[in-house]
Amino acid sequence: MKSRELSPRVTTGIYVGCGVVTGIAVFAKAELIGSLLPLPGPILLVVLIAACALPFFHRYFLRFGRWLGPSTIVAVLFMVAVVQPRLASLRGEGRGSDQGECLAVGVDRMLTGQWPYDASQMSTGNAMSCGPGWLVAHAPVAVIGYPLTMSLLIGLCLLVIGKTVGLATLNRFMVLLALTPGFWLSLANGNDFLTFGFALAALIALSLSDNKVALWILVPATIVVSQFRFPFLTLGLPMFFRRGHRGSSLLLAAISAATSLIWWFGYMVWDSRSFTYDGPMHVYFKLNRMVGGNFDMAVFVGIFVVASVIVAYVATSFGFPGSLLVYCGIFVVPLSALNVVEVWRAHPGLLDTIQFWEGTSWMTAMVCLAGFLVALSAGPERTDRSRDASQVRSPVEK
């Protein structure tokens, strides 16, 4: 059965919608922004609203991609090298993110032969969300720290994208990201959902390559990226299984998904209590809390694994790479909606809800992924490879 293509109009709508949603986080930072921009309250409000609305005008700004793209890359490096460490030092004042600390603690313990998950080592006491493979991907943290590691990984992703699909597409991609305020907030906070989004874009770029080596790199890279968080363990299914296209490889899809599941649950068998209470399976408690349920762990895992396979199969009814956007969206959007309800119950105030809502961070990955698909489809210089992404052959066919 041949899959249907996700139209550019739908992809653009997802980019704009998620870009605006992630941008509302700036309203929770209004006081901080006001201290940096001493403007009267009404004018500052207009500025923030205008910033959130920028994705609507992306077609205009794409005209200047040749200049804005490289400028954005320079700005990204500045944010990571200067702003992010500063916010990390203010974590005790309620600012910044603890995701960098989570990766630093996990990597350090892993490289010294210890069990990587120990929430008592976190200054916030929070459970550690990152999967074991995601810790491996961030191994340089032990030497150069989290901000530079994040910069290194994003830089590597941009290098792959520029080398594979061209600088024009890379510039458009960076312009689209620059127009979303949530992108800059996530970058400053060290939000690794942003790194995940860049990684997804790089995986798509690798799949567009005619280079056999690049396509073989795609398999282990997909497995590592799928370890980001529990819901994405079956990422390899929509990546390699493409219904009705010659690029489909059910074998590679099964191998990548099975390897990721075995890797993840191998850790759970090793120390199930710590992996659940201190590690990434604390999502069990979070999801139970969101839906108001009290599922047994075995039932929860079984339901989620089966559901993720079904989600992957549904996603593959759309042509690649749109299928990846559908796959991620089916997880991210409903979970974000559940989370905003949960946060509203705990923090009824509007600004408090915006501040503590995790969905604005989660959807950053959607902005990256949708933005990259828009960048691929935009512009008169679009290549045949970007037009026929769903027809790319798999490594076994090379």
C-alpha positions in Angstrom: 0.0 0.0 0.0 1.5 3.3 -1.1 1.7 6.0 1.6 0.3 9.5 1.2 2.5 12.5 1.4 2.3 15.1 4.1 1.6 18.3 2.2 3.9 21.3 2.6 0.9 23.3 3.7 0.4 21.0 6.7 4.1 20.9 7.5 4.2 24.7 7.5 1.1 24.9 9.7 2.7 22.6 12.2 5.9 24.7 12.2 4.0 27.9 12.7 1.6 26.5 15.3 4.4 24.9 17.4 6.6 28.0 16.9 3.9 30.2 18.4 3.1 27.8 21.2 6.8 27.5 22.3 7.0 31.3 22.1 4.4 31.9 24.8 7.1 30.9 27.3 8.5 34.4 26.9 5.5 35.8 28.8 6.7 33.9 31.9 10.1 35.7 31.5 8.5 39.1 31.1 10.0 40.5 34.3 13.5 39.3 33.4 13.1 40.6 29.8 11.8 43.9 31.2 14.9 44.3 33.3 17.0 43.9 30.1 14.8 46.1 28.0 13.5 49.0 30.1 10.3 49.6 28.2 6.8 50.6 29.5 4.6 47.6 30.3 2.2 48.0 27.4 5.0 48.4 24.9 6.9 45.4 26.3 3.7 43.4 26.0 3.3 44.4 22.3 7.0 43.4 21.7 6.4 40.0 23.2 3.3 39.4 21.2 5.1 40.5 18.0 7.9 38.1 18.8 5.5 35.2 19.2 3.9 36.1 15.9 7.1 36.0 13.9 6.7 32.5 12.5 3.6 33.7 10.6 5.9 35.9 8.5 8.6 33.3 7.8 8.2 33.5 4.0 9.3 37.1 4.1 12.4 36.4 6.3 13.4 33.4 4.1 14.2 35.9 1.4 17.2 37.0 3.4 18.4 33.5 4.4 21.8 33.9 2.8 22.6 36.5 5.4 20.4 35.6 8.3 21.3 31.9 8.3 25.0 32.4 9.1 24.2 35.2 11.6 21.9 32.8 13.4 24.6 30.2 13.7 26.9 32.8 15.2 24.2 33.8 17.6 23.6 30.2 18.6 27.2 29.8 19.5 27.1 32.9 21.6 23.9 31.8 23.5 25.5 28.4 24.2 28.9 29.7 25.3 27.9 32.8 27.2 24.2 32.9 28.2 23.6 29.2 29.0 26.4 28.9 31.6 25.1 32.1 33.2 21.6 30.7 33.5 22.9 27.4 34.8 24.6 29.3 37.7 21.2 30.8 38.5 19.4 27.5 38.8 19.1 27.9 42.5 17.1 31.1 41.9 14.5 29.2 39.8 16.1 29.9 36.4 17.8 27.6 33.9 17.4 23.9 33.3 18.8 20.9 35.1 19.1 18.8 32.0 22.7 19.7 31.5 23.5 18.6 35.1 21.5 15.4 34.5 23.7 14.5 31.6 26.9 15.6 33.4 26.1 13.4 36.4 25.1 10.4 34.3 28.1 10.6 32.0 30.6 11.0 34.8 29.2 8.0 36.7 29.0 5.9 33.6 32.6 6.6 32.6 33.8 5.7 36.0 32.0 2.3 35.9 29.2 3.3 38.2 25.5 3.0 37.8 24.7 6.3 36.0 21.3 7.2 37.6 21.4 8.7 41.1 19.0 11.6 41.8 20.8 12.4 45.1 23.7 13.7 43.0 21.4 16.3 41.4 21.3 19.7 43.0 17.6 19.8 42.3 17.0 16.2 43.5 15.0 15.6 40.3 15.0 12.2 38.6 17.3 11.9 35.6 15.3 11.7 32.3 17.9 10.8 29.7 18.1 7.3 28.4 21.4 5.4 28.5 22.1 5.9 24.8 21.6 9.6 25.1 24.2 9.6 27.8 26.6 7.9 25.5 26.0 10.6 22.8 26.9 13.2 25.4 30.1 11.5 26.6 32.2 14.7 25.8 30.5 16.4 28.7 33.0 14.7 31.0 35.8 16.7 29.3 34.4 19.9 27.9 31.2 20.4 29.9 27.5 20.5 28.9 27.3 23.8 27.0 30.3 23.0 24.7 29.0 19.5 24.2 25.6 20.8 23.2 27.4 23.2 20.8 29.4 20.3 19.5 26.4 18.1 18.8 24.4 20.9 17.2 27.4 21.8 15.1 27.8 18.2 14.0 24.1 18.1 13.0 24.4 21.4 11.1 27.5 20.1 9.3 25.7 16.9 8.2 22.7 19.0 7.0 24.8 21.5 5.1 27.0 18.8 3.5 24.0 16.6 2.5 21.2 19.0 1.4 23.2 22.2 0.8 23.9 25.5 2.5 20.8 27.1 1.0 18.6 24.6 2.9 20.7 25.0 6.0 20.3 28.7 5.9 16.6 28.5 5.5 16.4 26.0 8.4 18.3 28.4 10.7 16.1 31.4 9.7 13.0 29.4 10.6 14.4 28.5 14.0 15.5 32.1 14.6 11.9 33.3 14.2 10.7 31.3 17.2 11.4 32.8 20.6 11.0 29.4 22.2 14.1 28.3 20.3 16.3 30.9 21.9 14.8 30.2 25.4 15.5 26.5 25.0 19.0 27.2 23.7 19.7 29.5 26.7 18.3 27.0 29.2 20.3 24.1 27.7 17.1 22.2 26.8 18.1 18.9 25.2 14.8 18.6 23.4 16.5 21.1 21.1 19.4 18.8 20.6 17.0 16.0 19.9 15.3 18.1 17.2 18.6 18.9 15.5 19.4 15.2 15.6 16.2 14.3 13.9 16.9 16.8 11.2 20.4 15.3 10.7 19.0 11.8 10.5 16.7 12.9 7.7 19.6 14.6 6.0 21.7 11.4 6.3 18.8 9.4 4.8 18.9 11.7 1.7 22.6 11.0 1.1 23.7 8.8 -1.8 26.9 8.0 0.2 26.8 4.4 1.3 28.9 5.2 4.4 26.5 7.9 5.5 23.6 5.5 5.2 25.3 2.9 7.3 26.0 5.5 9.9 22.2 6.2 10.0 21.4 2.9 11.7 23.5 3.2 14.9 22.8 7.0 14.9 19.0 6.3 14.9 19.4 3.8 17.8 21.3 6.3 19.9 18.9 9.2 19.2 15.9 6.9 19.9 17.3 6.6 23.5 16.5 10.2 24.1 13.3 9.5 26.1 11.1 6.5 26.7 8.3 7.3 24.1 10.8 7.4 21.2 12.4 4.0 21.6 10.7 2.8 18.4 12.0 5.7 16.3 13.7 3.3 13.9 10.3 2.0 12.7 9.2 5.2 10.9 12.8 5.9 10.0 13.4 2.7 8.0 9.9 1.3 7.3 8.4 3.3 4.4 5.2 1.8 3.1 5.0 1.5 -0.7 8.5 2.9 -1.3 11.7 1.2 -2.4 13.5 2.9 0.5 11.7 0.7 2.9 13.6 -1.9 5.0 11.5 -3.7 7.5 14.6 -5.6 8.6 16.5 -2.4 9.6 13.4 -1.0 11.2 13.0 -4.1 13.4 16.7 -4.3 14.2 16.9 -0.6 15.2 13.8 -0.7 17.3 14.6 -4.0 19.0 18.1 -2.9 19.8 16.9 0.3 21.4 14.2 -1.5 23.4 16.8 -4.2 24.6 19.3 -1.5 25.5 16.7 0.4 27.5 15.1 -2.5 29.3 18.5 -4.1 29.9 19.1 -1.2 32.3 15.7 -1.7 33.8 16.5 -5.3 34.5 19.9 -4.4 35.9 18.4 -2.1 38.6 14.7 -1.6 38.1 14.1 0.5 41.3 16.8 3.0 40.6 16.0 3.2 36.9 12.4 4.0 37.8 12.8 6.3 40.8 16.1 8.0 39.9 16.2 7.4 36.2 14.2 7.8 32.9 11.4 5.4 33.8 10.2 8.0 36.3 8.0 8.8 33.4 5.8 6.0 34.7 4.8 8.2 37.7 4.5 11.3 35.6 2.1 9.7 33.1 0.1 8.0 35.8 -0.3 11.4 37.4 -1.3 13.0 34.1 -4.1 10.5 33.3 -5.1 10.0 36.9 -4.4 6.3 36.7 -2.5 3.7 38.8 -1.3 1.2 36.4 1.0 -1.6 37.4 4.5 -1.1 35.9 4.4 -4.3 33.8 1.0 -3.2 32.4 2.2 0.3 31.8 5.3 -0.8 29.9 3.3 -3.3 27.9 0.7 -0.8 26.9 3.2 1.9 26.0 5.4 -0.4 23.9 2.4 -1.7 21.9 1.1 1.8 21.6 4.4 3.1 20.3 4.5 0.3 17.6 0.9 1.2 16.6 1.8 4.9 16.5 4.9 4.1 14.3 2.7 2.1 12.0 0.1 4.9 11.7 2.9 7.4 11.0 4.3 5.3 8.2 1.0 5.8 6.3 2.5 9.1 5.5 5.5 9.4 3.2 9.0 9.8 4.7 10.2 12.2 6.1 6.7 13.5 7.0 6.1 10.2 8.8 8.7 11.2 11.4 6.9 14.4 12.1 3.6 12.5 12.5 5.3 10.0 14.8 6.8 12.6 17.1 3.7 14.8 17.0 1.4 11.9 18.2 3.5 11.6 21.3 4.5 15.3 22.0 1.2 17.1 21.4 -1.1 15.0 23.5 1.5 14.7 26.3 1.9 18.5 26.2 -1.8 19.0 26.5 -2.0 16.6 29.5 0.9 18.3 31.1 -0.7 21.8 30.8 -3.8 20.5 32.6 -1.7 19.0 35.3 0.3 22.2 35.8 -2.8 24.3 35.8 -4.2 22.3 38.7 -1.0 22.8 40.7 -0.4 26.4 39.6 -3.8 28.0 38.7 -2.3 31.4 37.7 -1.8 31.9 34.0 1.8 33.1 34.2 2.7 30.3 36.7 1.2 27.7 34.3 3.2 29.0 31.4 6.4 29.0 33.5 6.0 25.5 34.7 4.5 24.0 31.6 7.0 21.5 30.1 5.2 21.4 26.8 6.9 24.6 25.6 10.2 22.7 25.9 8.9 19.5 24.4 7.5 21.2 21.3 10.9 22.7 20.6 11.8 19.4 19.0 8.7 19.7 16.8 9.7 23.2 15.7 13.1 21.8 14.7 11.7 18.9 12.8 8.8 20.8 11.1 11.2 23.7 10.3 13.6 21.4 8.6 10.9 19.9 6.4 9.7 23.4 5.5 13.3 24.3 4.6 13.6 21.2 2.5 10.5 22.0 0.5 11.0 25.8 0.2 13.0 27.6 -2.4 13.4 27.3 -6.2 16.8 25.6 -5.8 15.2 22.6 -4.1 17.0 19.4 -5.2 15.6 16.2 -6.6 16.7 14.4 -3.5 14.7 16.7 -1.2 11.7 16.3 -3.5 11.9 12.5 -3.5 13.0 11.9 0.1 10.6 9.0 0.4 12.4 7.3 -2.5 15.8 7.1 -1.0 17.1 3.6 -0.9 18.1 1.9 2.4 21.6 0.7 3.1 20.8 -2.9 2.3 19.9 -1.8 -1.2 23.1 0.0 -1.8 
